[in-house]
Amino acid sequence: MLFIDEETGWNIHHIQHQANGGTHQYNNLILMHPNCHRSIHAAKRAIRKPEVSKKRYFDEGLSRGQGNLHARF
């Protein structure tokens, strides 16, 4: 699992690539760890934006400002 912090920064990934008509609209963008972003492109894999549930977020005992932001692929 890779963590995003001030050192790694973020990469913006277009879910539907611009060359295929993708836009810069929020629903077509996802923030990714730089290594994960390179891996997705190198493997030519498609990704989708994960569903975010506020209920699940708070049910797991997390609150704003606590925990680490991460993504698993």
DSSP file (Angstrom, degrees, kcal/mol; ACC not computed):
  #  RESIDUE AA STRUCTURE BP1 BP2  ACC     N-H-->O    O-->H-N    N-H-->O    O-->H-N    TCO  KAPPA ALPHA  PHI   PSI    X-CA   Y-CA   Z-CA
    1    1 A M              0   0    0      0, 0.0     2,-0.4     0, 0.0    71,-0.1   0.000 360.0 360.0 360.0 134.1    0.0    0.0    0.0
    2    2 A L  E     -A   71   0A   0     69,-0.6    69,-0.7    31,-0.0     2,-0.4  -0.875 360.0-147.1-108.8 138.4    1.3    3.4   -1.0
    3    3 A F  E     -A   70   0A   0     -2,-0.4     2,-0.6    67,-0.1    67,-0.2  -0.814   9.5-134.8-105.1 143.5    0.6    6.6    1.0
    4    4 A I        +     0   0    0     65,-1.3    65,-0.3    -2,-0.4     2,-0.2  -0.844  40.1 150.9 -95.8 126.3    0.2   10.0   -0.5
    5    5 A D     >  -     0   0    0     -2,-0.6     4,-2.5     4,-0.2    63,-0.0  -0.760  62.2 -77.9-140.1-172.4    2.0   12.7    1.4
    6    6 A E  T  4 S+     0   0    0     -2,-0.2     4,-0.1     1,-0.2    -2,-0.0   0.821 126.4  52.2 -62.5 -30.4    3.7   16.0    0.8
    7    7 A E  T  4 S+     0   0    0      1,-0.1    -1,-0.2     2,-0.1    -3,-0.1   0.918 115.3  37.1 -73.8 -44.1    6.8   14.3   -0.6
    8    8 A T  T  4 S-     0   0    0      1,-0.1    -2,-0.2    -5,-0.1    -1,-0.1   0.861  92.0-169.0 -77.7 -35.1    5.1   12.1   -3.2
    9    9 A G     <  -     0   0    0     -4,-2.5     2,-0.3    24,-0.1    -4,-0.2  -0.274  25.7 -71.7  73.6-167.6    2.5   14.6   -4.2
   10   10 A W        -     0   0    0     23,-0.1     2,-0.4    -4,-0.1    23,-0.2  -0.876  29.0-151.4-124.1 154.1   -0.5   13.7   -6.4
   11   11 A N  E     -B   32   0B   0     21,-2.2    21,-3.0    -2,-0.3     2,-0.6  -0.985  17.8-135.9-121.0 140.7   -1.1   12.9  -10.0
   12   12 A I  E     -B   31   0B   0     -2,-0.4     2,-0.4    19,-0.2    19,-0.2  -0.858  22.3-165.5 -95.8 124.8   -4.3   13.7  -11.8
   13   13 A H  E     -B   30   0B   0     17,-3.0    17,-1.8    -2,-0.6     2,-0.6  -0.925  15.9-137.4-112.7 133.9   -5.6   10.8  -13.9
   14   14 A H  E     -B   29   0B   0     -2,-0.4    15,-0.2    15,-0.2     3,-0.1  -0.803   7.6-155.7 -86.9 122.1   -8.3   11.1  -16.5
   15   15 A I  S    S+     0   0    0     13,-2.9     2,-0.7    -2,-0.6    32,-0.3   0.958  93.7  36.0 -64.2 -51.2  -10.6    8.0  -16.3
   16   16 A Q  S    S-     0   0    0     12,-0.4    -1,-0.3     7,-0.2     5,-0.0  -0.929 107.7-119.0 -99.5 115.4  -11.6    8.5  -19.9
   17   17 A H    > > -     0   0    0     -2,-0.7     5,-2.4    -3,-0.1     3,-1.5  -0.128  11.5-122.5 -57.2 146.6   -8.5    9.6  -21.6
   18   18 A Q  G > 5S+     0   0    0      1,-0.3     3,-2.0     3,-0.2    -1,-0.1   0.864 112.6  61.0 -57.2 -37.9   -8.6   13.0  -23.3
   19   19 A A  G 3 5S+     0   0    0      1,-0.3    -1,-0.3     2,-0.1    -2,-0.1   0.732 105.7  49.0 -62.9 -21.1   -7.6   11.4  -26.6
   20   20 A N  G < 5S-     0   0    0     -3,-1.5    -1,-0.3     0, 0.0    -2,-0.2   0.086 135.8 -83.8-105.7  21.4  -10.8    9.4  -26.4
   21   21 A G  T < 5S+     0   0    0     -3,-2.0    -3,-0.2     1,-0.2    -2,-0.1   0.530  76.4 155.4  93.4   6.1  -13.0   12.4  -25.6
   22   22 A G      < -     0   0    0     -5,-2.4    -1,-0.2     1,-0.1     2,-0.2  -0.331  28.1-146.6 -67.1 149.2  -12.4   12.6  -21.9
   23   23 A T        -     0   0    0      2,-0.1    -7,-0.2    -2,-0.0    -1,-0.1  -0.502  24.4-113.7-108.8 177.5  -12.9   15.9  -20.2
   24   24 A H  S    S+     0   0    0     -2,-0.2     5,-0.1   -10,-0.1     2,-0.1   0.163  71.7 131.3 -94.4  15.9  -11.4   17.8  -17.3
   25   25 A Q  S >  S-     0   0    0      1,-0.1     3,-2.3     3,-0.1     4,-0.3  -0.384  71.4-113.8 -70.2 149.1  -14.7   17.5  -15.4
   26   26 A Y  G >  S+     0   0    0      1,-0.3     3,-1.7     2,-0.2    -1,-0.1   0.847 114.3  59.7 -51.7 -41.2  -14.5   16.3  -11.8
   27   27 A N  G 3  S+     0   0    0      1,-0.3    -1,-0.3     3,-0.0    22,-0.2   0.580 106.7  48.5 -70.5  -6.3  -16.4   13.1  -12.5
   28   28 A N  G <  S+     0   0    0     -3,-2.3   -13,-2.9   -13,-0.1   -12,-0.4   0.321 101.9  78.7-109.4   5.5  -13.7   12.1  -15.0
   29   29 A L  E <   -B   14   0B   0     -3,-1.7     2,-0.3    -4,-0.3   -15,-0.2  -0.866  49.7-179.8-119.0 148.9  -10.7   12.8  -12.8
   30   30 A I  E     -B   13   0B   0    -17,-1.8   -17,-3.0    -2,-0.3     2,-0.4  -0.993  25.6-128.6-143.2 140.4   -9.1   10.9   -9.9
   31   31 A L  E     +B   12   0B   0     -2,-0.3     2,-0.3   -19,-0.2   -19,-0.2  -0.751  35.9 179.5 -88.5 133.9   -6.1   11.7   -7.8
   32   32 A M  E     -B   11   0B   0    -21,-3.0   -21,-2.2    -2,-0.4    -2,-0.0  -0.938  36.7 -99.4-135.2 154.6   -3.5    9.0   -7.6
   33   33 A H     >  -     0   0    0     -2,-0.3     4,-2.5   -23,-0.2     5,-0.2  -0.503  43.9-118.1 -62.4 139.7   -0.1    8.2   -6.1
   34   34 A P  H  > S+     0   0    0      0, 0.0     4,-2.3     0, 0.0     5,-0.2   0.870 113.2  49.1 -53.8 -41.8    2.5    8.9   -8.8
   35   35 A N  H  > S+     0   0    0      2,-0.2     4,-2.2     1,-0.2     5,-0.1   0.901 111.7  49.0 -66.4 -39.5    3.8    5.3   -8.8
   36   36 A C  H  > S+     0   0    0      2,-0.2     4,-2.4     1,-0.2    -1,-0.2   0.903 110.0  52.4 -64.5 -40.7    0.2    3.9   -9.1
   37   37 A H  H  X S+     0   0    0     -4,-2.5     4,-1.9     1,-0.2    -2,-0.2   0.927 110.4  46.7 -62.1 -46.1   -0.5    6.4  -11.9
   38   38 A R  H  X S+     0   0    0     -4,-2.3     4,-2.8     1,-0.2    -1,-0.2   0.906 111.6  52.5 -61.8 -41.1    2.6    5.2  -13.9
   39   39 A S  H  X S+     0   0    0     -4,-2.2     4,-2.3     2,-0.2    -2,-0.2   0.903 106.7  52.2 -62.6 -42.2    1.6    1.5  -13.2
   40   40 A I  H  <>S+     0   0    0     -4,-2.4     5,-2.2     1,-0.2     4,-0.5   0.926 114.5  42.4 -59.8 -45.8   -1.9    2.0  -14.6
   41   41 A H  H ><5S+     0   0    0     -4,-1.9     3,-0.8     3,-0.2    -2,-0.2   0.912 113.0  52.0 -69.3 -41.8   -0.6    3.6  -17.8
   42   42 A A  H 3<5S+     0   0    0     -4,-2.8    -2,-0.2     1,-0.3    -1,-0.2   0.882 115.4  41.5 -62.3 -38.3    2.2    1.0  -18.2
   43   43 A A  T 3<5S-     0   0    0     -4,-2.3    -1,-0.3    -5,-0.2    -2,-0.2   0.504 105.7-130.7 -86.5  -4.3   -0.2   -1.9  -17.9
   44   44 A K  T < 5 +     0   0    0     -3,-0.8     2,-0.3    -4,-0.5    -3,-0.2   0.898  50.8 161.5  53.9  43.6   -2.9   -0.1  -20.0
   45   45 A R      < -     0   0    0     -5,-2.2     2,-0.3    -6,-0.2    -1,-0.2  -0.672  36.8-132.1 -94.8 148.9   -5.5   -0.8  -17.4
   46   46 A A        -     0   0    0     -2,-0.3     2,-0.3   -30,-0.0   -31,-0.1  -0.755  24.3-168.9 -94.1 145.5   -8.8    1.0  -17.0
   47   47 A I        -     0   0    0     -2,-0.3     2,-0.3   -32,-0.3     0, 0.0  -0.892   8.6-148.7-128.9 163.7   -9.8    2.3  -13.7
   48   48 A R        -     0   0    0     -2,-0.3   -20,-0.1     0, 0.0   -18,-0.0  -0.934  31.3 -98.0-129.3 156.9  -13.0    3.7  -12.2
   49   49 A K        -     0   0    0     -2,-0.3   -19,-0.1   -22,-0.2     2,-0.0  -0.562  45.3-118.2 -73.3 129.4  -13.7    6.2   -9.5
   50   50 A P        -     0   0    0      0, 0.0     2,-0.3     0, 0.0    -1,-0.1  -0.348  26.0-109.0 -68.7 149.8  -14.4    4.5   -6.2
   51   51 A E        -     0   0    0     -2,-0.0     2,-0.5     2,-0.0     0, 0.0  -0.588  30.5-150.0 -74.0 136.9  -17.8    5.0   -4.6
   52   52 A V        -     0   0    0     -2,-0.3     2,-0.6     4,-0.0     3,-0.1  -0.955  11.1-170.2-114.0 124.8  -17.5    7.2   -1.5
   53   53 A S     >  -     0   0    0     -2,-0.5     4,-2.5     1,-0.2     5,-0.1  -0.954  14.8-161.4-116.3 116.5  -20.0    6.6    1.3
   54   54 A K  H  > S+     0   0    0     -2,-0.6     4,-2.4     1,-0.2     5,-0.3   0.892  95.5  55.6 -60.9 -38.2  -20.1    9.1    4.1
   55   55 A K  H  > S+     0   0    0      1,-0.2     4,-2.6     2,-0.2    -1,-0.2   0.945 109.9  44.2 -60.5 -48.2  -22.0    6.5    6.2
   56   56 A R  H  > S+     0   0    0      1,-0.2     4,-1.7     2,-0.2    -1,-0.2   0.913 110.8  56.1 -62.2 -42.8  -19.2    3.9    5.7
   57   57 A Y  H  <>S+     0   0    0     -4,-2.5     5,-1.3     1,-0.2    -1,-0.2   0.920 115.9  35.6 -55.9 -48.1  -16.5    6.6    6.4
   58   58 A F  H ><5S+     0   0    0     -4,-2.4     3,-1.6     1,-0.2    -1,-0.2   0.805 110.5  62.2 -80.0 -29.3  -18.0    7.5    9.8
   59   59 A D  H 3<5S+     0   0    0     -4,-2.6    -1,-0.2     1,-0.3    -2,-0.2   0.816  97.4  59.6 -63.4 -29.8  -19.1    3.9   10.6
   60   60 A E  T 3<5S-     0   0    0     -4,-1.7    -1,-0.3    -5,-0.2    -2,-0.2   0.407 121.5-108.4 -81.2   4.3  -15.4    2.8   10.5
   61   61 A G  T < 5S+     0   0    0     -3,-1.6     2,-0.3     1,-0.3    -3,-0.2   0.631  74.6 135.4  83.5  13.2  -14.7    5.3   13.2
   62   62 A L      < -     0   0    0     -5,-1.3     2,-0.3     4,-0.0    -1,-0.3  -0.694  29.3-176.6 -94.0 148.2  -12.8    7.8   11.1
   63   63 A S    >   -     0   0    0     -2,-0.3     3,-2.2    -3,-0.1    -5,-0.0  -0.917  43.1 -65.7-135.1 166.2  -13.3   11.5   11.2
   64   64 A R  T 3  S+     0   0    0     -2,-0.3     3,-0.1     1,-0.3    -1,-0.0  -0.205 121.0  20.2 -53.4 135.6  -12.0   14.4    9.3
   65   65 A G  T 3  S+     0   0    0      1,-0.3     2,-0.3    -3,-0.0    -1,-0.3   0.407 103.9 101.3  87.1  -3.0   -8.3   14.8    9.8
   66   66 A Q    <   +     0   0    0     -3,-2.2    -1,-0.3     2,-0.0    -4,-0.0  -0.838  66.4  16.0-114.0 154.3   -7.6   11.3   11.1
   67   67 A G  S    S-     0   0    0     -2,-0.3     2,-0.4    -3,-0.1    -2,-0.0  -0.154  86.0 -72.8  83.4-178.8   -6.2    8.3    9.2
   68   68 A N        -     0   0    0    -63,-0.0     2,-0.6     2,-0.0   -63,-0.1  -0.904  33.4-125.7-118.0 145.2   -4.2    8.2    6.0
   69   69 A L        +     0   0    0     -2,-0.4   -65,-1.3   -65,-0.3     2,-0.3  -0.800  48.4 147.3 -88.6 123.9   -5.5    8.6    2.5
   70   70 A H  E     -A    3   0A   0     -2,-0.6     2,-0.4   -67,-0.2   -67,-0.1  -0.975  34.5-147.0-152.5 162.9   -4.5    5.7    0.4
   71   71 A A  E     -A    2   0A   0    -69,-0.7   -69,-0.6    -2,-0.3     2,-0.4  -0.991   9.8-149.7-134.2 143.4   -5.7    3.6   -2.5
   72   72 A R              0   0    0     -2,-0.4    -2,-0.0   -71,-0.1     0, 0.0  -0.939 360.0 360.0-113.9 136.5   -5.2   -0.1   -3.2
   73   73 A F              0   0    0     -2,-0.4    -1,-0.1     0, 0.0     0, 0.0   0.311 360.0 360.0-126.6 360.0   -5.0   -1.6   -6.7
